[in-house]
Amino acid sequence: MPPDPARMGEIFRRFEAVNPHPKGELDYANAFTLLVAVVLSAQATDLGVNKATRALFAAADSPAEMAALGEEKLQAMIKTIGLYRTKAKNVIALSRRLVKDFGGEVPRNRDALETLPGVGRKTANVVLNIAFGLPTIAVDTHIFRVSNRIPLAAGKTPLDVERGLEKIIPDAFKPHAHHWLILHGRYICKARRPECERCLISDLCRWPDKRA
């Protein structure tokens, strides 16, 4: 079914009306701590990451300070997070790369970000969107589900969905689209029991198994 620009515009107008300034749920102090938080959040909850990073970011909020911590100390500080050994290795390695190759600054470029250990396209898009205000869409499990279910932009892979959403979301809504869709998927259009009865775009949803 071809995209309907009027429907798409109305969906995002409603998201904006209810939450005009959406924010991510990871705690961070700057672009670097955001990058670290997103790397740590893979297969972990934002709440769990925030608990671990409170002390971590107080001790190290720059690439040089993080590199100086060392892998062993970092492991101890994030051991409550899943896959903490691999994540500690990546965070120390990416911190060293930032110091060595980028002057201690987080690059504002997706290709450069993706050269960092532990950083894939989704992580890069989150950082570009939240830290630098670029209209990128990071397709996580929530956005992938919501986009295919409603549907907005159906696709078999996260990249398919990302490119589809970039084509159909009106430019005015792109800076916040990532957050609106994640929050919608996390709290309303959930995987197991979507709360269709309190969904603000229920009348615009074409999902055949809609509950209301």
GUDRENRO-570362 format. One line per field, with one value per residue (C-alpha): x, y, z; residue number from 1; chain. Coordinates in steps of 0.25 Angstrom, whole numbers, plus 2048, in hexadecimal, padded with zeros to 3 digits. Each point is the difference from the previous one (the first is absolute). Last residue first. Example, Ala and Ser with C-alpha at 12.3 -4.5 7.8 and 13.67 -1.06 7.14 Angstrom:
# GUDRENRO-570362
X: 837 7FA $
Y: 7FC 7F2 $
Z: 81D 802 $
sevo: 2 1 $
zaba: A A $
***
This chain:
# GUDRENRO-570362
X: 7D9 809 807 803 7FF 80A 7FA 803 7FA 7F4 80A 808 7FF 801 7F8 7F8 80B 809 809 801 80C 809 7FB 7F9 7FE 80C 80C 7FB 7FA 80D 809 7F7 800 80F 804 7F6 806 809 7F7 7F3 802 806 7F3 802 7FF 80E 808 7F6 803 80F 7FF 7F7 809 80C 7F9 7FD 7F4 7F9 7F2 800 7F5 7F7 7FA 808 80C 804 7FC 808 80D 7FF 7FF 80B 809 801 808 7FA 809 7FB 80D 7FF 80F 7FF 7F2 7FF 80F 802 7F3 805 80D 7FB 7F6 80B 80A 809 807 80E 800 800 7F1 802 809 7F5 7F5 806 800 80C 801 80C 80D 809 7F9 80B 807 7F7 7F3 808 803 7F2 7FB 80A 7FC 7F1 802 807 7F6 7F4 806 802 7F3 7F7 7F4 801 802 80F 801 80A 808 802 804 80B 805 800 808 7FC 809 7F9 7F3 808 805 7F3 7F9 7F5 808 7FE 7F2 7FD 803 7F8 7F3 803 7FC 7F2 7FE 803 7F6 7F5 803 7FE 80B 802 808 7FF 80F 803 7F5 806 80E 7FB 7F8 80C 808 7F5 7FF 7FA 7F8 7F4 7F8 7F1 800 7F9 7F3 7FD 7F2 7FA 7F1 7FF 80D 7FB 7F2 807 809 7F4 7F9 80B 801 7F1 801 80C 7FA 80B 7FD 7FA $
Y: 7FA 7F4 802 7F2 805 80B 80C 80B 80E 7FE 7FB 80C 805 7F2 7FE 7F4 7FB 7FC 7F7 7F2 7F8 80A 80D 80B 808 802 7FC 800 80E 805 7FA 807 80D 800 7FD 80A 80C 806 7FA 807 80D 7F7 7F8 7F1 7F8 7FF 7FF 7F6 7F7 801 7FD 7F4 7FA 802 7F9 7F4 7FA 80D 807 80F 805 7F4 800 7F3 802 80D 7FD 7F3 806 80C 7F8 7F6 80C 808 80D 80B 80C 80E 806 807 7FE 7F8 7FA 7FD 7FE 7F7 7F8 7FE 7FB 7F6 7FB 7FF 7F9 804 7F5 804 80E 7FF 802 80E 805 7FB 806 80E 80A 7FA 7FF 808 7FC 805 7F7 7F5 7FE 805 7FA 7F3 7FF 802 7F6 7F5 803 7FF 7F4 7F8 804 7FC 7F2 7FE 806 7F7 803 80C 7FE 7FF 80E 806 7F4 7FE 80F 7FD 7F4 807 80C 80D 808 7FD 806 80C 803 7FD 80A 7FE 7F7 7FF 807 7F9 7F2 803 803 7F7 7F3 805 806 7F4 7F8 80A 800 7F1 7F7 7F8 80C 80B 801 805 80A 805 801 809 808 802 805 809 807 7FE 7F3 7F9 7F6 802 808 80D 804 80F 802 7F4 800 809 7FB 7F1 805 808 7F4 7F7 80B 802 7F1 800 80C 7FA 7F3 7F5 7F6 7F3 $
Z: 84F 801 7F2 7FA 7F2 802 7F7 80B 7FD 80A 80A 7FF 80F 805 80D 7FC 7F7 80C 7F9 808 7FC 7F8 805 7F8 80C 80A 7F8 7F2 802 807 7F5 7F5 807 803 7F1 7FA 808 7F6 7F4 803 7F7 7F5 7FE 803 7F3 7FA 80D 805 7F5 801 80F 7FD 7F6 809 80B 7F8 7F9 7FE 801 801 808 803 80B 802 7F8 805 80E 800 7FA 809 80D 7FC 7FD 7F3 802 7F8 7FD 7FF 806 80D 804 80D 7FF 7F1 7FC 80D 7FD 7F1 804 80A 7F5 7F5 809 80B 808 7FC 7F9 7F0 800 806 7F5 7F6 807 801 80C 806 80F 805 807 7F4 7F6 7FD 80D 80B 7F9 7FD 80E 805 7F5 806 80E 7FD 7F7 80B 80B 7F6 7FE 80F 804 7F7 808 80A 80F 7FD 7FC 80A 802 7F1 800 80A 7F8 7F2 804 807 7F8 7F3 807 805 7F2 7F9 809 80B 80A 80F 800 7F3 807 80D 7F9 7F4 807 805 7F2 7F9 808 7FE 7F1 7FF 7FB 7F3 7FA 80A 803 7F2 802 80D 7FA 7F5 809 809 7F4 7FB 80E 80D 7FF 806 7F6 7FF 7F3 7FF 7F9 7FF 7FA 807 7FF 7F4 7FA 800 7FA 7F5 7FD 7FD 7F8 7F7 7FD 7FD 7F7 7F9 7FD 7FD 7F5 804 $
sevo: 212 211 210 209 208 207 206 205 204 203 202 201 200 199 198 197 196 195 194 193 192 191 190 189 188 187 186 185 184 183 182 181 180 179 178 177 176 175 174 173 172 171 170 169 168 167 166 165 164 163 162 161 160 159 158 157 156 155 154 153 152 151 150 149 148 147 146 145 144 143 142 141 140 139 138 137 136 135 134 133 132 131 130 129 128 127 126 125 124 123 122 121 120 119 118 117 116 115 114 113 112 111 110 109 108 107 106 105 104 103 102 101 100 99 98 97 96 95 94 93 92 91 90 89 88 87 86 85 84 83 82 81 80 79 78 77 76 75 74 73 72 71 70 69 68 67 66 65 64 63 62 61 60 59 58 57 56 55 54 53 52 51 50 49 48 47 46 45 44 43 42 41 40 39 38 37 36 35 34 33 32 31 30 29 28 27 26 25 24 23 22 21 20 19 18 17 16 15 14 13 12 11 10 9 8 7 6 5 4 3 2 1 $
zaba: A A A A A A A A A A A A A A A A A A A A A A A A A A A A A A A A A A A A A A A A A A A A A A A A A A A A A A A A A A A A A A A A A A A A A A A A A A A A A A A A A A A A A A A A A A A A A A A A A A A A A A A A A A A A A A A A A A A A A A A A A A A A A A A A A A A A A A A A A A A A A A A A A A A A A A A A A A A A A A A A A A A A A A A A A A A A A A A A A A A A A A A A A A A A A A A A A A A A A A A A A A A A A A A A A A A A $
***
